[in-house]
Amino acid sequence: MPGGRLTAEDRRHIAEGLAAGLTYAEIARRLGRSRSTVTREIARNGGPHGYRAARAQHATSWRARRRKRAPAPASRRPPATVTRARCGSSRSGSSP
C-alpha cells in the first residue's frame, strides 16, 4: 500500500532484507515503497545493524499514541469566578 503506513509485515520484510544484505533501494523495491521511506524507517529504529521489526513496531505504536494534555498547575488556573470590567466606568464618552 504505497503512501500508507508501514505494517508489521513490512517491518519484518525490512529486517529480513537487512539480514540478507540487501540495499535500501532493493528492500524498497520489493515492498513497493520509496527508498526514502525505508531509509527513514531504518534510521529511526536502530540503524542498519540494530533494526528489529518487533521493536520498531512497538516504538511506532508508542509514538503514534495520542497524548493527553496535563492540567494547568493550580497557580495558573483562572479564578473560579471572573469579574468583568465595566466599559467606560469612570470616564463616560472617552476612549481608553
Steps between C-alpha positions, in 0.01 A plus 500: 500500500712788377455822693347329803661403826745215524347185642660249734547272199678781309732545796568128510594510128732794568674307779534194278639711216758658727602157632538378141726795417260667255532871423235743618397550137450125448299466824284795394449355152386165645258676735369736235604800711729793440862468602467802729220328697720196562802719582305707756346189655840339551663821625233568764495141625856393572691542176608227257668286767253554784165486317250253649151474351313433826678781683437737207129414501476557875686832477274616217188416701643690796580807288157497335296503821300807582634690795268650758564858597608538857275719714628850565677548833277644775695827500419560132134401502250782455301595809169319554304822452603753241393859533461719197623853480235748405552694184533871565448462873657828610541685174190529297549581135880469494693225334751291693 
